[in-house]
Amino acid sequence: MEQAYLLGIDIGTSSVKTVLTDTCGHRLAEYCCCYNTIQPQPGFVEQDPDQTWWTGACQGIRACLEQSGISPAGIAGICASGMVPNLCPLDAQGRPVRPAILYRDNRAVVQTSRLRARFGWNFSLQDVTPKLLWLKEHEPEAYGRIEQVLNAHSYIAYRLTGRYSSDHDIAAIFGEVYDDQTHAWLPERMEAIGLDPKVLPPLYWPTDIVGTVTSQAAQETGLAQGTPVVAGTGDSYTILLGTGTVAANEGLIYLGTAGTLLGLRDSLDHMRGTCPFITGGAQFLGNVLTGGEITRWCKDALLSGTLDYAALEQAAAAVPAGAEGLYALPHLLGERTPTPDPLARGVLFGLTTAHTAGHVYRALLEGVAYALRDSYEHAPLPLTRLVIGGGGSRCALWRQIIADVLGRPLTSVPNGDNALGTAYLAGVALGIFDSFNTVRDQWLNTGTIITPDREQSDQYDTYFHFYQQLNTLVRPAYQALAALK
């Protein structure tokens, strides 16, 4: 095959990462474009899809072409993945009606509760439909101009091809308006909710070709017109793929902006043509909304950038396990698992004048580890292998803390990430690869094993149970705090 290069674009909460590979998995170029979220008030989290996602993708594509020296005509296919589910509303001209409302936005508490009570359906705060209802009720003028609702990766596919899309996997978590048996939208449910079903885009499987790069997109990105663009999917699927977590009974802790625990009941190969997170073949076992982000918050907001990550890690490593009685509840944007609570807030408990920045940083690292263990202990899926990845996993201390808190070994795959998995998904779509196992067996190495320290694990057992008690004790205070506003 003359065209032997694949382009993967990962739209994250804090950055767009683009990678260009060959079909053997060699990274020929990569680029990361960082951006900020818009938080107009507590619980509200938004981004401008044009200024963040599309601008970041364009910069990344051009940078990868320049770094690699590859002719744009040599790229066999492009795929984007991204954080999901989001509400990215476009008007009849395909322009954003307003900033996109992100998955971690908690504004639709009232709408979610009302829909649950009315229909008995299992709505959650991350779902698009309650947020769309919130938009209708609070911003009717903007709602009235919505023609289509996309997600981050489907917005990139739209800008590249001019075609609207939603992959089935993300449609299944849109918010109770998709039938996973017939693999079709349920427009009658949208109407029952009071929403216009016209906003639901055409459906594709993640490995379907949505279209090809238009002349306009070619001018903006430097790509060759006519290059195939794959539908893509949410980042939970592609990070499993990008870290080689592809076999049954394997799990992944991903420390990105959020901290996510995923597990596979079946292999990715066996689940092709299904919605694995709906069928239960793949499962969300845990989610800490401020996972990796909590370290950035500590460095930049709490400490005003006076210490960098290396200095903070060194200071935290000098503090014993348990942070000498300092505990952190890492719920700065609410709690998703194991007990959903949008009113939950971050807590530092046990502060004394003896505690330093190193104590605070270690307590935050431990708090995320406790939250992940809390979710894992409530999960029904046993895992024979547990991988750890994401930007936060580059912190050796954090990897060890999580292994010690869980009391089980972790496999670190430092060269695996979402963008790599997304590039590989493009190759699957084009028929270059016939198995998801190839990314694990040929594209990635075996990784490094982090073994838990038994003495530390025994100590963390005690500290973890106190974390659970503290988490339960303060829960009524969250409601009282919310009532004071």
C-alpha positions in Angstrom: 0.0 0.0 0.0 1.6 3.3 -1.1 -0.2 5.4 1.5 1.2 4.1 4.7 0.6 6.8 7.4 -2.1 7.3 9.9 -3.2 10.5 11.7 -4.8 10.4 15.1 -6.4 13.4 16.9 -7.4 13.2 20.5 -9.6 16.0 21.8 -9.0 16.1 25.6 -10.4 18.3 28.3 -7.3 20.5 28.5 -5.6 19.9 25.1 -5.7 18.4 21.6 -3.0 15.9 20.9 -2.2 14.9 17.4 0.1 12.0 16.3 1.3 10.8 12.9 2.4 7.1 12.7 3.3 4.6 10.2 1.5 1.2 10.1 4.2 -0.3 12.4 3.3 2.1 15.1 6.3 4.3 14.9 5.5 7.9 15.9 6.8 10.1 13.1 5.5 13.3 14.7 3.3 14.5 17.5 2.0 17.8 18.8 0.0 19.0 21.8 -2.0 22.2 21.8 -3.2 23.2 25.3 -6.2 25.4 26.2 -8.4 26.4 29.1 -12.0 25.7 29.9 -14.7 28.3 30.6 -16.2 28.1 34.1 -18.7 31.0 34.3 -19.9 29.8 37.7 -19.4 26.7 40.0 -20.6 23.5 38.3 -20.5 25.1 34.8 -17.8 23.8 32.4 -17.7 25.0 28.8 -15.3 25.3 25.8 -15.5 27.1 22.5 -15.3 24.3 19.9 -13.8 26.5 17.2 -11.2 28.2 19.3 -10.1 25.1 21.2 -10.9 21.8 19.4 -10.6 22.9 15.8 -7.8 25.4 16.3 -5.9 22.8 18.2 -6.5 20.1 15.6 -5.4 22.4 12.8 -2.2 23.4 14.6 -1.5 19.7 15.4 -2.0 18.5 11.8 0.2 21.2 10.4 2.9 20.6 13.0 2.9 16.9 12.3 3.2 17.3 8.6 6.1 19.8 9.1 7.9 17.6 11.7 7.7 14.4 9.7 8.2 15.8 6.2 5.5 13.4 5.0 3.6 14.4 2.0 -0.1 15.0 2.9 -1.0 12.6 0.1 0.8 9.8 2.0 -1.8 9.9 4.8 -4.1 6.9 4.4 -6.7 8.0 6.9 -7.6 10.3 9.8 -9.5 9.6 12.9 -10.5 11.8 15.9 -11.5 10.7 19.4 -12.5 12.8 22.3 -14.0 13.5 25.7 -17.7 12.5 25.8 -20.5 13.1 26.1 -20.7 16.9 25.4 -23.3 19.2 24.1 -21.9 21.0 21.1 -24.8 22.8 19.4 -24.5 24.0 15.8 -26.8 26.2 13.8 -28.1 25.7 10.3 -24.8 27.0 8.9 -22.8 24.6 11.1 -21.5 27.3 13.4 -21.5 26.9 17.2 -24.6 28.4 18.7 -22.8 28.9 22.0 -19.9 27.3 23.8 -20.1 23.5 24.2 -21.2 22.2 27.5 -18.8 19.5 28.7 -19.3 16.0 30.2 -18.1 17.3 33.6 -20.7 20.1 33.7 -23.2 19.7 36.6 -25.7 22.5 35.7 -28.6 20.2 34.8 -29.3 18.8 38.4 -32.9 19.9 38.4 -33.6 18.6 34.9 -31.9 15.3 35.5 -34.0 14.7 38.7 -37.2 15.7 37.0 -36.6 13.4 34.0 -35.8 10.5 36.3 -38.9 11.0 38.3 -41.1 11.5 35.2 -39.9 8.7 33.0 -38.0 6.3 35.3 -35.1 6.3 32.9 -31.5 6.2 34.2 -30.4 9.8 33.3 -27.1 11.0 34.7 -25.6 14.5 35.0 -23.1 13.8 32.2 -25.9 13.1 29.7 -26.6 15.5 26.9 -30.4 15.4 27.0 -30.9 17.0 30.5 -28.4 19.7 29.5 -30.3 20.3 26.2 -33.4 20.6 28.3 -31.6 23.1 30.6 -30.6 25.1 27.5 -34.2 25.1 26.3 -35.4 26.4 29.6 -32.6 28.9 30.4 -31.4 30.0 26.9 -34.4 29.6 24.6 -33.1 31.8 21.9 -29.9 29.7 21.6 -31.9 26.5 21.8 -34.2 27.7 19.0 -31.2 28.0 16.6 -29.8 24.5 17.1 -29.8 22.3 14.0 -27.4 19.5 15.2 -25.7 18.5 18.4 -22.3 17.0 18.1 -19.5 15.8 20.4 -15.8 16.9 20.3 -14.6 14.2 17.9 -17.6 14.4 15.6 -17.1 18.2 15.4 -13.6 17.6 14.1 -15.1 15.0 11.6 -17.6 17.7 10.6 -15.0 20.4 10.1 -12.9 18.0 8.0 -15.7 16.6 5.8 -18.7 18.9 6.1 -20.8 15.9 7.3 -22.6 15.6 10.6 -22.2 12.3 12.5 -22.5 10.5 15.8 -21.0 7.1 16.4 -23.2 4.5 17.9 -21.1 4.1 21.0 -21.6 7.7 21.9 -25.2 7.8 20.9 -25.7 5.1 23.4 -24.6 7.4 26.2 -26.3 10.5 24.8 -29.0 10.2 27.4 -31.8 7.5 27.1 -32.7 8.4 23.5 -30.9 5.5 21.7 -32.1 1.9 21.2 -29.1 -0.4 21.6 -31.0 -3.3 20.2 -32.0 -1.7 16.9 -29.0 0.7 16.9 -31.2 3.7 16.1 -32.2 7.0 17.7 -35.6 7.1 19.6 -37.1 10.4 18.3 -40.3 9.7 20.2 -38.4 9.9 23.5 -36.9 13.2 22.5 -40.4 14.5 21.8 -41.7 13.1 25.1 -38.9 15.0 26.9 -39.9 18.2 25.0 -36.9 18.3 22.7 -36.7 18.5 18.9 -35.3 15.2 17.5 -33.9 17.0 14.4 -30.8 17.7 16.4 -29.8 14.0 16.5 -27.1 13.5 13.8 -26.7 10.6 11.4 -25.3 7.4 13.0 -22.1 5.6 12.1 -20.0 2.9 13.7 -16.6 4.1 15.0 -14.7 2.5 12.1 -17.1 3.8 9.4 -15.8 6.4 6.9 -17.8 9.6 7.4 -16.4 11.3 4.3 -13.3 12.8 2.9 -11.3 16.0 3.6 -12.9 19.0 1.8 -11.1 21.7 -0.1 -11.8 24.2 2.6 -10.5 21.8 5.3 -7.4 21.1 3.2 -6.6 24.8 3.1 -7.0 25.1 6.8 -5.0 22.0 7.8 -2.6 21.3 5.0 -4.1 17.9 4.4 -4.8 16.5 1.0 -8.3 16.9 -0.3 -10.1 13.6 -0.5 -8.3 11.9 2.5 -10.7 9.5 4.2 -12.0 10.6 7.6 -13.1 7.9 10.1 -16.1 8.5 12.4 -14.1 7.8 15.6 -15.5 7.6 19.1 -15.1 8.6 22.7 -11.8 8.6 24.4 -12.6 5.7 26.8 -12.5 3.3 23.9 -9.4 4.7 22.3 -7.4 4.9 25.5 -8.1 1.2 26.1 -6.8 0.6 22.6 -3.9 3.0 22.9 -2.6 1.4 26.1 -3.0 -2.2 24.8 -5.8 -2.9 27.3 -7.6 -5.1 24.8 -8.2 -8.5 26.4 -11.0 -9.8 28.6 -10.6 -9.1 32.4 -8.1 -6.3 31.8 -8.5 -2.9 33.3 -7.1 0.6 33.0 -6.5 3.5 35.3 -6.2 6.6 33.1 -5.0 9.8 34.8 -5.9 12.5 32.4 -7.7 15.6 33.4 -10.2 13.2 35.0 -9.1 10.0 36.7 -11.0 7.0 35.1 -11.1 3.3 35.9 -12.2 1.1 33.0 -12.6 -2.7 32.8 -13.2 -5.2 30.0 -15.4 -8.2 30.5 -14.8 -9.3 26.9 -12.0 -8.5 24.4 -12.2 -5.6 22.1 -12.0 -8.0 19.1 -15.1 -9.8 20.2 -17.0 -6.6 20.7 -16.8 -5.2 17.2 -20.1 -4.0 15.9 -21.5 -3.5 19.4 -21.8 -0.7 21.9 -19.5 -2.2 24.5 -20.2 0.2 27.3 -23.9 -0.4 27.0 -23.7 -4.2 26.6 -21.4 -4.4 29.6 -18.5 -5.8 27.7 -16.6 -2.7 28.7 -17.4 -0.9 31.9 -16.8 2.4 33.6 -15.7 1.3 37.1 -14.7 4.6 38.5 -14.4 8.3 37.7 -12.8 11.1 39.6 -13.7 14.3 37.8 -10.6 16.1 39.1 -8.1 13.3 38.6 -4.9 14.6 37.0 -6.4 18.1 37.1 -6.1 18.2 40.8 -2.3 18.4 40.5 -2.5 21.3 38.1 -5.0 23.1 40.5 -2.6 22.6 43.4 0.4 23.8 41.4 -1.2 26.8 39.7 -4.1 27.9 41.8 -3.2 26.9 45.3 0.5 27.5 45.1 0.5 30.2 42.4 3.1 28.3 40.4 5.8 28.7 43.0 6.8 25.1 42.6 6.9 23.0 39.5 5.7 19.3 39.3 9.2 17.9 39.9 9.6 19.9 43.0 6.2 19.1 44.3 6.8 15.4 43.7 10.1 15.5 45.5 8.5 17.3 48.5 5.6 14.8 48.6 8.0 11.9 48.4 9.7 13.1 51.6 6.3 12.9 53.4 5.3 9.5 54.9 2.3 7.6 53.7 -0.9 9.1 55.1 0.5 12.6 54.8 0.9 12.8 58.6 -2.9 12.9 59.2 -3.9 15.1 56.3 -6.7 13.8 54.1 -8.1 15.1 50.8 -11.5 14.5 49.3 -10.8 15.1 45.6 -14.4 16.2 44.6 -13.7 19.7 43.4 -16.3 19.3 40.6 -18.6 16.8 42.4 -18.4 13.1 42.9 -19.4 10.6 40.1 -18.5 7.2 41.6 -19.3 5.2 43.6 -21.9 7.6 44.9 -23.0 10.2 42.4 -23.2 13.6 44.2 -23.0 16.8 42.1 -23.0 18.9 45.3 -19.8 17.2 46.7 -16.8 19.5 47.0 -13.1 19.2 47.7 -12.0 18.9 51.3 -8.7 19.1 53.1 -9.1 17.6 56.5 -6.7 17.5 59.4 -4.6 20.6 58.5 -2.1 21.8 61.1 0.7 24.3 61.1 3.1 21.5 60.7 1.8 20.6 57.2 3.7 21.9 54.2 3.1 22.1 50.4 4.6 18.6 50.2 1.9 17.3 52.7 -0.9 18.9 50.7 0.4 17.5 47.4 0.8 14.0 48.8 -2.7 14.1 50.4 -4.2 15.1 47.0 -2.4 12.2 45.3 -3.6 9.8 48.0 -7.1 11.2 47.8 -7.4 10.4 44.1 -6.0 6.9 44.9 -8.5 6.4 47.7 -11.4 7.5 45.4 -10.3 5.1 42.7 -10.1 2.2 45.2 -13.5 3.2 46.6 -15.0 2.8 43.1 -13.0 -0.4 42.4 -14.3 -2.1 45.6 -17.9 -1.4 44.4 -17.2 -2.7 41.0 -18.5 -6.2 40.0 -15.7 -7.0 37.5 -12.6 -8.9 38.6 -9.5 -7.8 36.8 -6.5 -10.0 36.1 -4.3 -7.2 34.7 -4.4 -3.5 35.5 -2.7 -0.9 33.3 -2.0 2.7 34.3 -1.6 5.5 31.8 -2.3 9.2 31.1 -0.2 12.3 31.8 -0.6 11.9 35.6 1.0 8.4 35.5 4.3 10.0 34.5 4.6 10.8 38.2 6.5 7.8 39.7 5.3 8.6 43.2 1.7 8.7 42.2 2.0 5.3 40.3 3.5 3.8 43.5 0.8 5.3 45.8 -2.0 4.0 43.6 -0.4 0.5 43.5 0.0 0.6 47.3 -3.5 1.9 48.0 -5.0 -0.8 45.7 -2.6 -3.4 47.0 -2.0 -4.8 43.5 0.6 -4.5 40.7 0.1 -2.0 37.9 1.5 -2.1 34.4 2.8 1.3 33.2 2.8 1.8 29.4 4.5 5.2 29.0 4.4 5.2 25.2 0.7 4.4 25.0 -1.9 7.1 24.8 -5.2 8.2 23.3 -3.9 9.7 20.1 -2.0 6.5 19.4 -5.1 4.4 19.9 -7.0 6.8 17.6 -4.5 6.5 14.8 -4.7 2.7 15.2 -8.5 2.9 14.9 -8.1 4.6 11.6 -5.9 1.7 10.4 -8.6 -0.8 11.5 -11.2 1.3 9.6 -9.1 1.2 6.4 -8.6 -2.6 6.7 -4.9 -2.3 7.5 -5.3 -4.2 10.7 -7.6 -7.1 11.4 -7.2 -7.3 15.2 -6.9 -4.9 18.1 -4.3 -7.2 19.6 -1.7 -5.9 17.1 -1.5 -2.6 19.0 -0.6 -4.4 22.2 1.7 -7.0 20.7 3.5 -5.0 18.0 3.0 -1.2 18.6 3.6 -1.2 22.4 6.2 -2.8 24.5 5.3 -4.9 27.6 5.6 -2.0 29.9 6.9 -1.6 33.5 5.4 -3.4 36.5 4.9 -1.3 39.6 4.7 -3.7 42.6 2.9 -2.6 45.8 5.0 -2.3 48.9 3.3 -4.6 51.4 4.1 -2.5 54.5 2.8 0.6 52.8 -0.3 -1.2 51.6 -1.1 -2.3 55.1 -0.9 1.3 56.3 -3.0 2.5 53.5 -5.8 0.0 54.3 -6.3 1.8 57.6 -6.1 5.3 56.0 -8.5 4.2 53.2 -11.2 3.2 55.7 -10.9 6.6 57.4 -11.2 8.2 54.0 -14.5 6.3 53.5 -15.8 7.4 56.9 -14.8 11.0 56.3 -16.5 11.0 52.8 -19.7 9.7 54.4 -19.6 12.1 57.4 -19.3 15.3 55.3 -22.0 14.4 52.7 -24.8 16.1 54.6 -22.7 19.3 54.8 -22.6 19.5 51.0 -26.3 19.9 50.8 -26.2 22.5 53.6 -23.5 24.4 51.8 -25.4 24.4 48.6 -28.5 25.8 50.4 -26.4 28.8 51.7 -25.9 30.1 48.2 
